[in-house]
Amino acid sequence: MTELLIAPARNTGCNDIDLLSEVIVAAAAGQRSPLDDILDAEMVDEEPYMRTLSNSLGIHWLEEIPSPSEPLPLRQICGPQVALRHRILPVEFEGSEEHGTRRLVIATYDPFNLAARQAAVQAVEMPITWRMASRRRVHDGLRRLYGVGADTFEQILEGRDLDYENLEQGDEASVIDEDEDEEASVVKFVNQIIREALEQRATDIHVEPLSDNLRIRYRVDGVLIDIAVPENIKALQSSVIARLKIMSRLDIAERRLPQDGRINLSFEGSGIDVRVATVPTVEGESVSLRLLNQQKFNIGMLSMESSVQDKIERLLELSNGIILITGPTGSGKSTSLYSFLSEVNAPETRIVTIEDPVENKLDGVMQIAVKSEIGLTFASGLRSILRADPDIVMIGEIRDLETAEIAIRASLTGHLVFSTLHSNDALGVIVRLTDMGVEPFLLSAAVRAFLAQRLVRRLCESCRRPISLSEEKKQELGIPLDLEGTAYEAVGCDHCRGTGYSGRLAIYEIALLTVPMQELIAQGAPASEVKALAIKEGYEPMREYGWTKVMQGQTTIEEAVSYTHLTLPTSDLV
């Protein structure tokens, strides 16, 4: 068998055959199938290696695994406990039942796993045709067919006499308070949901009760995706939600009011902070989980263009004034704020923050969490902060006039203030603050800069494809003709799960308040005049920044257009 495994590696460019032999020997000594060890060691290029191995073994290779039109018969004939435990995937039926030639096609990535083959033969009451596919395709296919945590789900419900077709919410199976084995199974099931989300680089998990199902969705790279879940998961709705509430130390008996909590997890050696929010709906409680990596922050991690980073670094050297960051929820504002604070954090500087909630802990920074139920609001907390001798103050969000006025007062009395606000673009903050009731002359005197940002999806470098843009097309889109580089389009591959994107990056626009702009704002000039002057003073709209990232091959035209606003020419603004 050793030579069977080594020959495909040699033919596909493996450079260290001796080390590969050692991996195979070690797997045999540990009574493991060696294929997992070979792939985990990343000594071979998985796809070509597996394809070559299948050819040498005479097993048909599946380039793609088709999605079954009727998945239920496949799940019934090969249950999740067998399929998921042994990582074998029923793909389709072939042949005719009428002629007695009906067979089940099963895909595996490890033809040397004899235990899997024996389990399949014992569980499946018909002949089997074996196929080979890549490990990633088999795992993805198992998730689609059975859903996340399906093997655990089966264990929980095994032996229960439930009428799943007519199951009402009031008849939900509750197993949290049952015997320890069942409770452990629910715990395992919920852990699998969270682990799967972390493996897929999700930022949010949404557990949403529907009339006939419990929907679970992950937000990956800013896009919500439905996750396959086991059939009849509705039967464990109350148990799953109760487990999440227990983990986040919420009141499991309170189902009528929204609640907020948090969970501290460890995943692959790093800490994960999970913010949990429950909302009562007509079908039961909906639970949202925000997954936050506990990471080290610095301005370099933002990957700003030098034109923006230079301006930010000059702003961080100021001793007073307000720097406002704007953008929608989930646009990376908190990451930017923490990065700025980390940059100015020094032994001789006292930094105090007030946040709702505290998303990440920074060494050397005094962080206060808002607790509105006891009267600790942004406004009341900020008053106390100013009596605590801070040099730099960070306010999680300016939500009302009182908070805005205190922040302005702080900046005018020698403090550097960072905060966030919701508006469409950087200059839209002016309209937003004046609408709150802030006097224009105070705004112009206190604010030093407006920074707006959005998160766009980053192109997968494994499959991105270059496209040619004519001068006419560039003019139509508004891409500067002198902007050099190559634009790419998203394709999709195994590495990016077929989306064409992997990760996200921030795009920015920054408006510095120059003296002419301050005078114009103090006079209460219309937004169009302020914008026209800002453009003359060097303000670069976010779409222009987006075009730079497009021509660098980091994102697509579609992403840049979707997340930015078209800026009219100056002549149209005045």
C-alpha positions as a Python dict, from the first residue, in 0.01 Angstrom:
ca = {
    (1, 'M'): (0, 0, 0),
    (2, 'T'): (292, 229, 68),
    (3, 'E'): (393, 236, -298),
    (4, 'L'): (31, 293, -402),
    (5, 'L'): (34, 612, -193),
    (6, 'I'): (383, 727, -288),
    (7, 'A'): (358, 685, -667),
    (8, 'P'): (79, 948, -714),
    (9, 'A'): (276, 1187, -491),
    (10, 'R'): (589, 1139, -702),
    (11, 'N'): (388, 1194, -1022),
    (12, 'T'): (226, 1514, -893),
    (13, 'G'): (544, 1689, -782),
    (14, 'C'): (600, 1594, -415),
    (15, 'N'): (956, 1697, -330),
    (16, 'D'): (1014, 1497, -12),
    (17, 'I'): (926, 1134, -72),
    (18, 'D'): (1130, 1019, 230),
    (19, 'L'): (929, 1236, 468),
    (20, 'L'): (609, 1118, 304),
    (21, 'S'): (714, 758, 368),
    (22, 'E'): (766, 843, 735),
    (23, 'V'): (414, 988, 756),
    (24, 'I'): (269, 668, 606),
    (25, 'V'): (469, 446, 845),
    (26, 'A'): (362, 654, 1146),
    (27, 'A'): (-4, 628, 1043),
    (28, 'A'): (26, 251, 1009),
    (29, 'A'): (192, 226, 1350),
    (30, 'G'): (-96, 423, 1501),
    (31, 'Q'): (-346, 197, 1321),
    (32, 'R'): (-480, 494, 1123),
    (33, 'S'): (-567, 517, 759),
    (34, 'P'): (-270, 713, 618),
    (35, 'L'): (-459, 931, 372),
    (36, 'D'): (-576, 1182, 634),
    (37, 'D'): (-222, 1218, 767),
    (38, 'I'): (-87, 1275, 415),
    (39, 'L'): (-343, 1546, 340),
    (40, 'D'): (-303, 1710, 683),
    (41, 'A'): (74, 1727, 636),
    (42, 'E'): (14, 1936, 319),
    (43, 'M'): (294, 1757, 140),
    (44, 'V'): (90, 1700, -173),
    (45, 'D'): (-137, 1909, -392),
    (46, 'E'): (-466, 1750, -283),
    (47, 'E'): (-674, 1761, -600),
    (48, 'P'): (-413, 1628, -851),
    (49, 'Y'): (-285, 1376, -596),
    (50, 'M'): (-629, 1232, -523),
    (51, 'R'): (-723, 1223, -891),
    (52, 'T'): (-402, 1035, -975),
    (53, 'L'): (-459, 795, -684),
    (54, 'S'): (-813, 716, -800),
    (55, 'N'): (-685, 641, -1150),
    (56, 'S'): (-417, 407, -1017),
    (57, 'L'): (-676, 224, -804),
    (58, 'G'): (-925, 205, -1091),
    (59, 'I'): (-1196, 393, -896),
    (60, 'H'): (-1404, 647, -1088),
    (61, 'W'): (-1322, 1008, -992),
    (62, 'L'): (-1599, 1264, -926),
    (63, 'E'): (-1500, 1612, -1037),
    (64, 'E'): (-1827, 1746, -900),
    (65, 'I'): (-2075, 1592, -657),
    (66, 'P'): (-2430, 1651, -783),
    (67, 'S'): (-2692, 1785, -544),
    (68, 'P'): (-2963, 1517, -514),
    (69, 'S'): (-3309, 1613, -634),
    (70, 'E'): (-3461, 1391, -364),
    (71, 'P'): (-3222, 1378, -67),
    (72, 'L'): (-3461, 1200, 173),
    (73, 'P'): (-3421, 847, 27),
    (74, 'L'): (-3040, 887, 44),
    (75, 'R'): (-3056, 995, 409),
    (76, 'Q'): (-3291, 707, 493),
    (77, 'I'): (-3089, 429, 334),
    (78, 'C'): (-2758, 556, 476),
    (79, 'G'): (-2816, 734, 806),
    (80, 'P'): (-2608, 1023, 940),
    (81, 'Q'): (-2445, 820, 1217),
    (82, 'V'): (-2276, 594, 963),
    (83, 'A'): (-2212, 855, 695),
    (84, 'L'): (-2075, 1127, 922),
    (85, 'R'): (-1877, 899, 1150),
    (86, 'H'): (-1700, 733, 858),
    (87, 'R'): (-1713, 1032, 619),
    (88, 'I'): (-1877, 852, 331),
    (89, 'L'): (-2132, 1032, 115),
    (90, 'P'): (-2429, 868, -58),
    (91, 'V'): (-2450, 1046, -393),
    (92, 'E'): (-2725, 888, -603),
    (93, 'F'): (-2897, 568, -707),
    (94, 'E'): (-2804, 399, -1033),
    (95, 'G'): (-2961, 115, -1224),
    (96, 'S'): (-3323, -1, -1218),
    (97, 'E'): (-3513, -146, -925),
    (98, 'E'): (-3744, -320, -1174),
    (99, 'H'): (-3456, -511, -1331),
    (100, 'G'): (-3283, -577, -1002),
    (101, 'T'): (-2980, -364, -1091),
    (102, 'R'): (-3040, -80, -846),
    (103, 'R'): (-2725, 27, -659),
    (104, 'L'): (-2625, 306, -424),
    (105, 'V'): (-2334, 525, -533),
    (106, 'I'): (-2118, 628, -237),
    (107, 'A'): (-1830, 877, -257),
    (108, 'T'): (-1525, 851, -35),
    (109, 'Y'): (-1191, 1026, -27),
    (110, 'D'): (-1023, 740, 159),
    (111, 'P'): (-1053, 403, -20),
    (112, 'F'): (-818, 246, 236),
    (113, 'N'): (-1061, 294, 525),
    (114, 'L'): (-1185, -63, 559),
    (115, 'A'): (-1395, 18, 868),
    (116, 'A'): (-1596, 266, 660),
    (117, 'R'): (-1656, 10, 388),
    (118, 'Q'): (-1769, -255, 638),
    (119, 'A'): (-2004, -9, 812),
    (120, 'A'): (-2158, 90, 478),
    (121, 'V'): (-2215, -273, 377),
    (122, 'Q'): (-2384, -348, 710),
    (123, 'A'): (-2603, -35, 704),
    (124, 'V'): (-2706, -27, 338),
    (125, 'E'): (-2940, -299, 224),
    (126, 'M'): (-2841, -293, -143),
    (127, 'P'): (-2527, -323, -356),
    (128, 'I'): (-2283, -33, -342),
    (129, 'T'): (-2079, 135, -615),
    (130, 'W'): (-1780, 326, -478),
    (131, 'R'): (-1649, 653, -619),
    (132, 'M'): (-1368, 887, -514),
    (133, 'A'): (-1380, 1262, -459),
    (134, 'S'): (-1169, 1522, -283),
    (135, 'R'): (-1192, 1548, 95),
    (136, 'R'): (-1337, 1898, 80),
    (137, 'R'): (-1613, 1791, -162),
    (138, 'V'): (-1707, 1492, 54),
    (139, 'H'): (-1723, 1708, 370),
    (140, 'D'): (-1926, 1980, 197),
    (141, 'G'): (-2161, 1718, 54),
    (142, 'L'): (-2216, 1565, 399),
    (143, 'R'): (-2305, 1906, 541),
    (144, 'R'): (-2553, 1972, 260),
    (145, 'L'): (-2718, 1629, 280),
    (146, 'Y'): (-2745, 1577, 655),
    (147, 'G'): (-2699, 1922, 803),
    (148, 'V'): (-2468, 2045, 1080),
    (149, 'G'): (-2449, 1809, 1376),
    (150, 'A'): (-2682, 1551, 1222),
    (151, 'D'): (-2513, 1254, 1391),
    (152, 'T'): (-2558, 1410, 1734),
    (153, 'F'): (-2915, 1504, 1647),
    (154, 'E'): (-2995, 1142, 1565),
    (155, 'Q'): (-2855, 1028, 1900),
    (156, 'I'): (-3076, 1276, 2085),
    (157, 'L'): (-3394, 1167, 1912),
    (158, 'E'): (-3317, 797, 1900),
    (159, 'G'): (-3596, 605, 2063),
    (160, 'R'): (-3829, 903, 2100),
    (161, 'D'): (-4186, 852, 1989),
    (162, 'L'): (-4250, 1190, 1828),
    (163, 'D'): (-4495, 1278, 1552),
    (164, 'Y'): (-4263, 1503, 1357),
    (165, 'E'): (-4509, 1583, 1083),
    (166, 'N'): (-4765, 1724, 1325),
    (167, 'L'): (-4528, 1863, 1581),
    (168, 'E'): (-4650, 2193, 1728),
    (169, 'Q'): (-4438, 2443, 1915),
    (170, 'G'): (-4601, 2352, 2241),
    (171, 'D'): (-4502, 1987, 2190),
    (172, 'E'): (-4132, 2052, 2140),
    (173, 'A'): (-3901, 1791, 2281),
    (174, 'S'): (-3707, 1945, 2567),
    (175, 'V'): (-3403, 1747, 2667),
    (176, 'I'): (-3197, 2003, 2859),
    (177, 'D'): (-3332, 1873, 3190),
    (178, 'E'): (-3334, 1508, 3094),
    (179, 'D'): (-3063, 1260, 3181),
    (180, 'E'): (-2696, 1352, 3148),
    (181, 'D'): (-2640, 1166, 2822),
    (182, 'E'): (-2912, 1360, 2645),
    (183, 'E'): (-2800, 1688, 2795),
    (184, 'A'): (-2445, 1620, 2680),
    (185, 'S'): (-2578, 1547, 2331),
    (186, 'V'): (-2755, 1885, 2312),
    (187, 'V'): (-2437, 2053, 2431),
    (188, 'K'): (-2240, 1871, 2162),
    (189, 'F'): (-2497, 1964, 1897),
    (190, 'V'): (-2479, 2336, 1982),
    (191, 'N'): (-2098, 2321, 1995),
    (192, 'Q'): (-2095, 2170, 1647),
    (193, 'I'): (-2304, 2460, 1516),
    (194, 'I'): (-2060, 2714, 1663),
    (195, 'R'): (-1751, 2518, 1554),
    (196, 'E'): (-1880, 2493, 1197),
    (197, 'A'): (-1937, 2869, 1193),
    (198, 'L'): (-1582, 2937, 1310),
    (199, 'E'): (-1438, 2698, 1051),
    (200, 'Q'): (-1629, 2884, 779),
    (201, 'R'): (-1497, 3220, 906),
    (202, 'A'): (-1850, 3337, 989),
    (203, 'T'): (-1892, 3662, 1181),
    (204, 'D'): (-2251, 3597, 1290),
    (205, 'I'): (-2481, 3303, 1363),
    (206, 'H'): (-2858, 3350, 1347),
    (207, 'V'): (-3088, 3088, 1501),
    (208, 'E'): (-3434, 3174, 1369),
    (209, 'P'): (-3753, 2983, 1457),
    (210, 'L'): (-3997, 2945, 1168),
    (211, 'S'): (-4343, 2790, 1167),
    (212, 'D'): (-4220, 2451, 1046),
    (213, 'N'): (-3844, 2466, 1091),
    (214, 'L'): (-3555, 2608, 1291),
    (215, 'R'): (-3344, 2803, 1043),
    (216, 'I'): (-2974, 2853, 1108),
    (217, 'R'): (-2781, 3105, 902),
    (218, 'Y'): (-2416, 3214, 903),
    (219, 'R'): (-2286, 3551, 784),
    (220, 'V'): (-1969, 3479, 587),
    (221, 'D'): (-1781, 3767, 422),
    (222, 'G'): (-2080, 3991, 486),
    (223, 'V'): (-2332, 3761, 310),
    (224, 'L'): (-2594, 3550, 489),
    (225, 'I'): (-2598, 3183, 387),
    (226, 'D'): (-2849, 2915, 485),
    (227, 'I'): (-2694, 2619, 664),
    (228, 'A'): (-2827, 2271, 608),
    (229, 'V'): (-2972, 2137, 932),
    (230, 'P'): (-3104, 1793, 1023),
    (231, 'E'): (-3461, 1709, 941),
    (232, 'N'): (-3708, 1769, 1221),
    (233, 'I'): (-3471, 2003, 1405),
    (234, 'K'): (-3786, 2189, 1508),
    (235, 'A'): (-3829, 1912, 1766),
    (236, 'L'): (-3530, 2047, 1958),
    (237, 'Q'): (-3594, 2419, 1911),
    (238, 'S'): (-3649, 2496, 2280),
    (239, 'S'): (-3353, 2279, 2385),
    (240, 'V'): (-3110, 2444, 2144),
    (241, 'I'): (-3220, 2796, 2239),
    (242, 'A'): (-3214, 2710, 2611),
    (243, 'R'): (-2859, 2579, 2575),
    (244, 'L'): (-2745, 2902, 2405),
    (245, 'K'): (-2908, 3106, 2683),
    (246, 'I'): (-2740, 2896, 2951),
    (247, 'M'): (-2400, 2943, 2782),
    (248, 'S'): (-2451, 3322, 2776),
    (249, 'R'): (-2583, 3332, 3137),
    (250, 'L'): (-2929, 3459, 3039),
    (251, 'D'): (-3259, 3392, 3214),
    (252, 'I'): (-3397, 3081, 3042),
    (253, 'A'): (-3739, 3137, 3199),
    (254, 'E'): (-3777, 3484, 3041),
    (255, 'R'): (-3908, 3440, 2688),
    (256, 'R'): (-4108, 3762, 2650),
    (257, 'L'): (-3832, 4024, 2657),
    (258, 'P'): (-3508, 4070, 2459),
    (259, 'Q'): (-3189, 3977, 2644),
    (260, 'D'): (-2817, 4036, 2587),
    (261, 'G'): (-2528, 3824, 2704),
    (262, 'R'): (-2186, 3697, 2605),
    (263, 'I'): (-1990, 3373, 2583),
    (264, 'N'): (-1612, 3324, 2606),
    (265, 'L'): (-1484, 3039, 2392),
    (266, 'S'): (-1152, 2895, 2290),
    (267, 'F'): (-1099, 2777, 1932),
    (268, 'E'): (-771, 2640, 1795),
    (269, 'G'): (-577, 2807, 2075),
    (270, 'S'): (-727, 3156, 2035),
    (271, 'G'): (-999, 3325, 2239),
    (272, 'I'): (-1337, 3396, 2081),
    (273, 'D'): (-1574, 3646, 2239),
    (274, 'V'): (-1938, 3581, 2146),
    (275, 'R'): (-2203, 3851, 2189),
    (276, 'V'): (-2549, 3699, 2222),
    (277, 'A'): (-2882, 3875, 2166),
    (278, 'T'): (-3225, 3712, 2197),
    (279, 'V'): (-3542, 3858, 2046),
    (280, 'P'): (-3892, 3714, 2108),
    (281, 'T'): (-4085, 3638, 1788),
    (282, 'V'): (-4426, 3484, 1722),
    (283, 'E'): (-4261, 3147, 1656),
    (284, 'G'): (-4030, 3154, 1956),
    (285, 'E'): (-3706, 3324, 2056),
    (286, 'S'): (-3457, 3418, 1785),
    (287, 'V'): (-3092, 3413, 1891),
    (288, 'S'): (-2811, 3608, 1720),
    (289, 'L'): (-2446, 3543, 1798),
    (290, 'R'): (-2167, 3785, 1696),
    (291, 'L'): (-1829, 3605, 1685),
    (292, 'L'): (-1539, 3834, 1778),
    (293, 'N'): (-1176, 3727, 1761),
    (294, 'Q'): (-969, 3851, 2053),
    (295, 'Q'): (-681, 3988, 1849),
    (296, 'K'): (-397, 4237, 1869),
    (297, 'F'): (-479, 4566, 1702),
    (298, 'N'): (-252, 4798, 1509),
    (299, 'I'): (-298, 5045, 1226),
    (300, 'G'): (-107, 4821, 984),
    (301, 'M'): (-376, 4550, 1002),
    (302, 'L'): (-624, 4790, 834),
    (303, 'S'): (-428, 4773, 505),
    (304, 'M'): (-504, 5138, 426),
    (305, 'E'): (-373, 5307, 117),
    (306, 'S'): (-84, 5538, 204),
    (307, 'S'): (-288, 5847, 109),
    (308, 'V'): (-541, 5766, 386),
    (309, 'Q'): (-299, 5619, 640),
    (310, 'D'): (-75, 5928, 629),
    (311, 'K'): (-374, 6149, 711),
    (312, 'I'): (-481, 5919, 995),
    (313, 'E'): (-131, 5916, 1146),
    (314, 'R'): (-124, 6299, 1144),
    (315, 'L'): (-465, 6308, 1314),
    (316, 'L'): (-348, 6070, 1587),
    (317, 'E'): (-77, 6320, 1680),
    (318, 'L'): (-337, 6586, 1771),
    (319, 'S'): (-388, 6678, 2134),
    (320, 'N'): (-756, 6770, 2104),
    (321, 'G'): (-1058, 6755, 1874),
    (322, 'I'): (-1305, 6490, 1761),
    (323, 'I'): (-1236, 6222, 1501),
    (324, 'L'): (-1562, 6063, 1386),
    (325, 'I'): (-1594, 5727, 1208),
    (326, 'T'): (-1912, 5648, 1021),
    (327, 'G'): (-2053, 5340, 854),
    (328, 'P'): (-2333, 5084, 889),
    (329, 'T'): (-2339, 4803, 1144),
    (330, 'G'): (-2067, 4548, 1070),
    (331, 'S'): (-1851, 4781, 860),
    (332, 'G'): (-1543, 4749, 1080),
    (333, 'K'): (-1575, 5077, 1275),
    (334, 'S'): (-1483, 4914, 1607),
    (335, 'T'): (-1176, 4749, 1454),
    (336, 'S'): (-1060, 5087, 1323),
    (337, 'L'): (-1120, 5254, 1660),
    (338, 'Y'): (-930, 4985, 1849),
    (339, 'S'): (-644, 5010, 1600),
    (340, 'F'): (-624, 5388, 1647),
    (341, 'L'): (-630, 5354, 2026),
    (342, 'S'): (-357, 5088, 2015),
    (343, 'E'): (-145, 5324, 1805),
    (344, 'V'): (-167, 5609, 2061),
    (345, 'N'): (-159, 5386, 2371),
    (346, 'A'): (152, 5474, 2570),
    (347, 'P'): (253, 5475, 2939),
    (348, 'E'): (231, 5855, 2953),
    (349, 'T'): (-121, 5862, 2801),
    (350, 'R'): (-444, 5788, 2988),
    (351, 'I'): (-713, 5644, 2759),
    (352, 'V'): (-1070, 5588, 2880),
    (353, 'T'): (-1351, 5437, 2670),
    (354, 'I'): (-1724, 5393, 2714),
    (355, 'E'): (-1877, 5126, 2492),
    (356, 'D'): (-2198, 4930, 2444),
    (357, 'P'): (-2076, 4662, 2482),
    (358, 'V'): (-1698, 4632, 2525),
    (359, 'E'): (-1613, 4419, 2220),
    (360, 'N'): (-1241, 4370, 2279),
    (361, 'K'): (-1018, 4432, 2578),
    (362, 'L'): (-714, 4654, 2529),
    (363, 'D'): (-419, 4637, 2768),
    (364, 'G'): (-358, 4965, 2946),
    (365, 'V'): (-695, 5116, 2846),
    (366, 'M'): (-973, 5185, 3096),
    (367, 'Q'): (-1288, 5046, 2934),
    (368, 'I'): (-1639, 5108, 3066),
    (369, 'A'): (-1946, 4913, 2955),
    (370, 'V'): (-2278, 5096, 2922),
    (371, 'K'): (-2552, 4965, 3156),
    (372, 'S'): (-2863, 5164, 3078),
    (373, 'E'): (-3076, 4961, 3322),
    (374, 'I'): (-2885, 5118, 3614),
    (375, 'G'): (-2855, 5462, 3458),
    (376, 'L'): (-2502, 5424, 3315),
    (377, 'T'): (-2555, 5570, 2967),
    (378, 'F'): (-2309, 5721, 2721),
    (379, 'A'): (-2393, 6070, 2847),
    (380, 'S'): (-2375, 5994, 3221),
    (381, 'G'): (-2064, 5780, 3181),
    (382, 'L'): (-1893, 6047, 2973),
    (383, 'R'): (-1947, 6308, 3245),
    (384, 'S'): (-1771, 6081, 3493),
    (385, 'I'): (-1490, 6005, 3249),
    (386, 'L'): (-1409, 6375, 3210),
    (387, 'R'): (-1357, 6400, 3588),
    (388, 'A'): (-1110, 6109, 3573),
    (389, 'D'): (-827, 6305, 3405),
    (390, 'P'): (-823, 6133, 3061),
    (391, 'D'): (-601, 6238, 2772),
    (392, 'I'): (-795, 6045, 2509),
    (393, 'V'): (-1162, 5946, 2521),
    (394, 'M'): (-1339, 5693, 2302),
    (395, 'I'): (-1719, 5695, 2284),
    (396, 'G'): (-1870, 5384, 2131),
    (397, 'E'): (-2144, 5577, 1951),
    (398, 'I'): (-2295, 5925, 1957),
    (399, 'R'): (-2666, 5852, 1974),
    (400, 'D'): (-2821, 6173, 2102),
    (401, 'L'): (-2768, 6548, 2144),
    (402, 'E'): (-2659, 6521, 2507),
    (403, 'T'): (-2375, 6280, 2425),
    (404, 'A'): (-2272, 6493, 2125),
    (405, 'E'): (-2259, 6812, 2334),
    (406, 'I'): (-2050, 6650, 2610),
    (407, 'A'): (-1811, 6508, 2346),
    (408, 'I'): (-1774, 6853, 2188),
    (409, 'R'): (-1715, 7010, 2530),
    (410, 'A'): (-1448, 6749, 2600),
    (411, 'S'): (-1269, 6819, 2271),
    (412, 'L'): (-1276, 7194, 2331),
    (413, 'T'): (-1118, 7151, 2675),
    (414, 'G'): (-807, 6969, 2558),
    (415, 'H'): (-913, 6607, 2500),
    (416, 'L'): (-876, 6395, 2186),
    (417, 'V'): (-1210, 6222, 2128),
    (418, 'F'): (-1288, 5924, 1904),
    (419, 'S'): (-1642, 5816, 1830),
    (420, 'T'): (-1875, 5663, 1572),
    (421, 'L'): (-2192, 5778, 1404),
    (422, 'H'): (-2428, 5634, 1145),
    (423, 'S'): (-2447, 5820, 812),
    (424, 'N'): (-2420, 5740, 440),
    (425, 'D'): (-2078, 5899, 385),
    (426, 'A'): (-1812, 6103, 562),
    (427, 'L'): (-1963, 6445, 494),
    (428, 'G'): (-2310, 6317, 575),
    (429, 'V'): (-2203, 6334, 941),
    (430, 'I'): (-2243, 6713, 925),
    (431, 'V'): (-2611, 6683, 836),
    (432, 'R'): (-2659, 6408, 1094),
    (433, 'L'): (-2512, 6613, 1381),
    (434, 'T'): (-2694, 6933, 1290),
    (435, 'D'): (-3015, 6732, 1266),
    (436, 'M'): (-2948, 6615, 1625),
    (437, 'G'): (-2934, 6980, 1730),
    (438, 'V'): (-2559, 7046, 1738),
    (439, 'E'): (-2483, 7410, 1653),
    (440, 'P'): (-2282, 7440, 1330),
    (441, 'F'): (-2023, 7672, 1489),
    (442, 'L'): (-1955, 7416, 1765),
    (443, 'L'): (-1929, 7135, 1510),
    (444, 'S'): (-1678, 7326, 1300),
    (445, 'A'): (-1471, 7416, 1606),
    (446, 'A'): (-1457, 7066, 1756),
    (447, 'V'): (-1441, 6812, 1472),
    (448, 'R'): (-1105, 6750, 1304),
    (449, 'A'): (-1198, 6478, 1053),
    (450, 'F'): (-1473, 6248, 929),
    (451, 'L'): (-1379, 5893, 827),
    (452, 'A'): (-1629, 5668, 646),
    (453, 'Q'): (-1571, 5302, 572),
    (454, 'R'): (-1732, 4992, 425),
    (455, 'L'): (-1629, 4628, 406),
    (456, 'V'): (-1617, 4466, 62),
    (457, 'R'): (-1541, 4105, -19),
    (458, 'R'): (-1184, 4021, -109),
    (459, 'L'): (-1121, 3821, -427),
    (460, 'C'): (-1002, 3465, -388),
    (461, 'E'): (-648, 3462, -526),
    (462, 'S'): (-675, 3094, -614),
    (463, 'C'): (-943, 3139, -880),
    (464, 'R'): (-976, 3509, -970),
    (465, 'R'): (-971, 3577, -1344),
    (466, 'P'): (-837, 3894, -1512),
    (467, 'I'): (-1070, 4099, -1730),
    (468, 'S'): (-990, 4366, -1985),
    (469, 'L'): (-1142, 4712, -1952),
    (470, 'S'): (-1157, 4941, -2252),
    (471, 'E'): (-1124, 5317, -2210),
    (472, 'E'): (-1494, 5350, -2295),
    (473, 'K'): (-1587, 5103, -2020),
    (474, 'K'): (-1362, 5283, -1770),
    (475, 'Q'): (-1524, 5616, -1857),
    (476, 'E'): (-1870, 5462, -1823),
    (477, 'L'): (-1788, 5326, -1476),
    (478, 'G'): (-1598, 5635, -1365),
    (479, 'I'): (-1260, 5462, -1329),
    (480, 'P'): (-975, 5714, -1383),
    (481, 'L'): (-800, 5642, -1711),
    (482, 'D'): (-458, 5696, -1553),
    (483, 'L'): (-522, 5437, -1278),
    (484, 'E'): (-287, 5149, -1355),
    (485, 'G'): (-338, 4784, -1275),
    (486, 'T'): (-557, 4487, -1372),
    (487, 'A'): (-919, 4425, -1281),
    (488, 'Y'): (-1037, 4073, -1198),
    (489, 'E'): (-1368, 3891, -1174),
    (490, 'A'): (-1483, 3632, -923),
    (491, 'V'): (-1490, 3269, -1043),
    (492, 'G'): (-1528, 3025, -753),
    (493, 'C'): (-1329, 2719, -643),
    (494, 'D'): (-1298, 2471, -357),
    (495, 'H'): (-1078, 2708, -160),
    (496, 'C'): (-1346, 2979, -145),
    (497, 'R'): (-1643, 2737, -137),
    (498, 'G'): (-1750, 2840, -484),
    (499, 'T'): (-1812, 3208, -402),
    (500, 'G'): (-1507, 3360, -570),
    (501, 'Y'): (-1431, 3558, -253),
    (502, 'S'): (-1227, 3487, 58),
    (503, 'G'): (-1227, 3737, 342),
    (504, 'R'): (-1304, 4108, 339),
    (505, 'L'): (-1117, 4437, 316),
    (506, 'A'): (-1210, 4791, 413),
    (507, 'I'): (-1249, 5084, 177),
    (508, 'Y'): (-1237, 5437, 314),
    (509, 'E'): (-1299, 5802, 253),
    (510, 'I'): (-1165, 6074, 479),
    (511, 'A'): (-1257, 6440, 496),
    (512, 'L'): (-1021, 6669, 691),
    (513, 'L'): (-1179, 6989, 814),
    (514, 'T'): (-959, 7262, 673),
    (515, 'V'): (-1002, 7626, 780),
    (516, 'P'): (-1214, 7716, 471),
    (517, 'M'): (-1439, 7414, 540),
    (518, 'Q'): (-1473, 7509, 906),
    (519, 'E'): (-1582, 7860, 808),
    (520, 'L'): (-1835, 7725, 559),
    (521, 'I'): (-1983, 7479, 811),
    (522, 'A'): (-2001, 7751, 1081),
    (523, 'Q'): (-2205, 7963, 843),
    (524, 'G'): (-2457, 7681, 803),
    (525, 'A'): (-2387, 7638, 431),
    (526, 'P'): (-2575, 7369, 235),
    (527, 'A'): (-2421, 7021, 217),
    (528, 'S'): (-2361, 7056, -159),
    (529, 'E'): (-2138, 7361, -105),
    (530, 'V'): (-1943, 7186, 170),
    (531, 'K'): (-1893, 6881, -53),
    (532, 'A'): (-1780, 7091, -348),
    (533, 'L'): (-1523, 7267, -131),
    (534, 'A'): (-1409, 6938, 23),
    (535, 'I'): (-1337, 6795, -322),
    (536, 'K'): (-1129, 7106, -403),
    (537, 'E'): (-943, 7056, -71),
    (538, 'G'): (-842, 6699, -162),
    (539, 'Y'): (-1138, 6492, -44),
    (540, 'E'): (-1146, 6157, -229),
    (541, 'P'): (-1487, 5984, -234),
    (542, 'M'): (-1506, 5621, -127),
    (543, 'R'): (-1579, 5497, -478),
    (544, 'E'): (-1244, 5637, -595),
    (545, 'Y'): (-1075, 5440, -317),
    (546, 'G'): (-1275, 5135, -428),
    (547, 'W'): (-1149, 5173, -786),
    (548, 'T'): (-793, 5160, -653),
    (549, 'K'): (-864, 4827, -485),
    (550, 'V'): (-1032, 4697, -801),
    (551, 'M'): (-730, 4777, -1019),
    (552, 'Q'): (-502, 4619, -757),
    (553, 'G'): (-695, 4293, -807),
    (554, 'Q'): (-823, 4284, -449),
    (555, 'T'): (-1197, 4315, -515),
    (556, 'T'): (-1442, 4330, -805),
    (557, 'I'): (-1619, 4610, -985),
    (558, 'E'): (-1951, 4477, -853),
    (559, 'E'): (-1835, 4499, -491),
    (560, 'A'): (-1698, 4852, -534),
    (561, 'V'): (-2023, 4973, -692),
    (562, 'S'): (-2251, 4795, -442),
    (563, 'Y'): (-2096, 4945, -131),
    (564, 'T'): (-2020, 5299, -246),
    (565, 'H'): (-2219, 5600, -357),
    (566, 'L'): (-2174, 5772, -689),
    (567, 'T'): (-2032, 6122, -640),
    (568, 'L'): (-2154, 6382, -886),
    (569, 'P'): (-1908, 6619, -1051),
    (570, 'T'): (-1840, 6943, -865),
    (571, 'S'): (-2026, 7141, -1128),
    (572, 'D'): (-2342, 6945, -1045),
    (573, 'L'): (-2306, 7005, -674),
    (574, 'V'): (-2294, 7383, -676),
}
